[in-house]
Amino acid sequence: MSTTSTPIEHRAIPGLGWIIPIVLLVLLVVAWEIAVRLSQTPAWILPPPSKISAALADNWRVLLHHSWVTLEETLIGLGLSFACGVATATVIASSRSIERSVYPIVVASQAIPIIALAPILLIWFGYGLAPKVIVILLFCFFPITVNTIDGFRAVDQEQVDLLRSLGASRWFILRTVRLPSALPYVLSGTRIAAAVSVVGALVGEWVGSSAGLGYYMIRSASAFATDKVFAAILITAVIGIALFLSVTLLERLLMPWQRVSEKA
Amino acid sequence: MIGTHSNEISNLDSSLASMDAARLRLAGIEKAFPGPSGPVAALHDINLTVDDGSFVAIVGPSGCGKSTLLNIIAGLEQPSAGSVFLDGQPVVNRLGRTAYMHQRDLLLPWRTVLGNAALGLEAAGMPKPEAIERARELLPRFGLDEFAESYPAVLSGGMRQRVAFLRTVLTDKPILLLDEPFGALDALTRTSMQEWLLGLWDELRRTILFITHDVEEALLLSDRVAVMSGRPGHFLQIVDVPLPRPRYYEMISRPEFVTLKAEILDTLRRSMRADPR
């Protein structure tokens, strides 16, 4: 058994990894506050952090309502992207000829300017949930699919051969070897997708909606209520980070063996 | 010429099928792979009979096609010519008929020791809880009872290899194909694993075809040793090992052991000198 000492030493001071970025962030916010006050920049151009937090506190009911709408769209879109992405990748990875014919289309789909497509989706599907979910799907489908395909490609062929020699079915091999060994790749693709999914929801809302943080931002911006725009941006970031961390948590729950191998 | 020769053998064999006591018989196996300038021969005219319950070793230099031969027997590859007989019958689809163990333990990192050991039974269609129970019964014999719920990452090389052994033995297949199972272990672990395997084989009486590049290991473990040449691999010599059972490690200093070892090494060395690549 080989013991690599670096990760253990790293963990010897718990929380240190978190302290430095938080201190840095606080310093940045303080600098922002001081700079805005000293330069006497009008609040509608750049509000100081104190004004943004005030806007957050004053409008929390309205913001909560809009956040919920955006969160719902994001979760549905992300969930659908995950299901479609993994399914597509499984089909593509199952045969060489399918891969050769479908993979280029998947890659080409990424060249579509999604923002330009959003108004068309509006015409087709109206102001409801559907066009937002589709925009998120277009954003998130690609990283999940490509990562999952890479995961399937990284499968140890000898492990597959071993099971074949034991008379295992294709389905058994998919379930016990291919999917678990692709899982780390699937989850890292999902993590990227989780981070961009909120952006997808905002783009969908900007084009046409009657609720959601994107709608709130556009309305506040046209009223020059810049502090409210920043408050909405702050919430968007928090949702994005929360989703990202949720996938990381999921990773720990789904792959307990990974922590074991880190310790070993 | 070679084709007609092996056809004759297979005709002869199928007529004698009912009298055939051999678990495994290789008749006129040829294997060629496509290369940049025409096919490259990997195996040439391999003939071997492995009786039920016997332990046969194949020794040869690395790259002589030993692993290709096992892949063919396991059914992962098909020979270019010749046939593989299982229990007297030529069998084309051999997947699931043998228990194959590689030099790498190939344990699944996401399965515990028990889950890995049960894998072969599950692959053959046994429900997981039942397969796990069967594996649990054998854990003590494999020195793994304290590690039932451990992941492979925390095990030592020798222990990982024992889990792979347990997975192989549990499959209930009559023939075990072992491809240098101790090749990656250090010398001390290797010796204790050899003795452990000898004891295990005495209990199980399963047919074993064992591949190694270590002449000493081959002689210590097996009833017969087939000596293989470099590419294209073919058998230079098949010798019976006259040592009594049970075997133990100290036998390597017996005169008949030493003589036989020198003879095999000499055969290998002469074949390499004739074809210095």
Chai-1 contact restraints between the chains, C-beta under 6 A:
chainA,res_idxA,chainB,res_idxB,connection_type,confidence,min_distance_angstrom,max_distance_angstrom,comment,restraint_id
A,M1,B,S156,contact,1.0,0.0,6.0,A-B,restraint_1
A,E158,B,L106,contact,1.0,0.0,6.0,A-B,restraint_2
A,Q159,B,L106,contact,1.0,0.0,6.0,A-B,restraint_3
A,D161,B,L76,contact,1.0,0.0,6.0,A-B,restraint_4
A,L162,B,L106,contact,1.0,0.0,6.0,A-B,restraint_5
A,L163,B,A123,contact,1.0,0.0,6.0,A-B,restraint_6
A,R164,B,L95,contact,1.0,0.0,6.0,A-B,restraint_7
A,S165,B,A74,contact,1.0,0.0,6.0,A-B,restraint_8
A,S165,B,L76,contact,1.0,0.0,6.0,A-B,restraint_9
A,S165,B,Y100,contact,1.0,0.0,6.0,A-B,restraint_10
A,L166,B,G120,contact,1.0,0.0,6.0,A-B,restraint_11
A,L166,B,A123,contact,1.0,0.0,6.0,A-B,restraint_12
A,G167,B,L95,contact,1.0,0.0,6.0,A-B,restraint_13
A,G167,B,G96,contact,1.0,0.0,6.0,A-B,restraint_14
A,G167,B,A124,contact,1.0,0.0,6.0,A-B,restraint_15
A,A168,B,A123,contact,1.0,0.0,6.0,A-B,restraint_16
A,F172,B,A123,contact,1.0,0.0,6.0,A-B,restraint_17
A,P180,B,W110,contact,1.0,0.0,6.0,A-B,restraint_18
A,W257,B,P109,contact,1.0,0.0,6.0,A-B,restraint_19
A,W257,B,W110,contact,1.0,0.0,6.0,A-B,restraint_20
A,W257,B,Y151,contact,1.0,0.0,6.0,A-B,restraint_21
A,V260,B,Y151,contact,1.0,0.0,6.0,A-B,restraint_22
A,V260,B,A153,contact,1.0,0.0,6.0,A-B,restraint_23
A,S261,B,A153,contact,1.0,0.0,6.0,A-B,restraint_24
A,A264,B,A153,contact,1.0,0.0,6.0,A-B,restraint_25
A,A264,B,V154,contact,1.0,0.0,6.0,A-B,restraint_26
